[in-house]
Amino acid sequence: MTNHPISPMSSRGRTTLYWVATLLLATECVVGGVMAIIRYASYANNIVHLGYPVYFMTILGIWYLLAGLALLAPRLPLLKEWAYAGLIFNYTGAAASHLAAGDGSDALIPPVIFTALVITSWALRPSSRRLVTK
């Protein structure tokens, strides 16, 4: 029996998966940011349920919208790193908030999925979108 190493993902597959994850994530950020800024009723109800003041939606919405745009912007690797970090805080914070509010495990599904998209997008980003430090 011959052992075959698992072949790494092809460059094309890696690029495709990066863009799928990034576009889904950026779309969710832009749409979610706008809905938060306009204080869309179902979002507002959720924010209140979690114990946050409604004005918090405007603050989060602006940052959320900017993070989605930063992920799509060419170059700006430091800004992208900040966006990825902010989104990790956002989604893990959302999961923690739902747990603290006593919500069921089904409330954890969206933040866990979006956390996975952040990690996927970050890990597969092309070298041109990476922050190079020396």
Secondary structure as GFF3:
##gff-version 3
##sequence-region A 1 134
A	DSSP	alpha_helix	11	37	.	.	.	ID=ss1
A	DSSP	alpha_helix	41	49	.	.	.	ID=ss2
A	DSSP	alpha_helix	56	72	.	.	.	ID=ss3
A	DSSP	alpha_helix	77	100	.	.	.	ID=ss4
A	DSSP	three_ten_helix	105	108	.	.	.	ID=ss5
A	DSSP	alpha_helix	109	124	.	.	.	ID=ss6
A	DSSP	three_ten_helix	127	129	.	.	.	ID=ss7
###
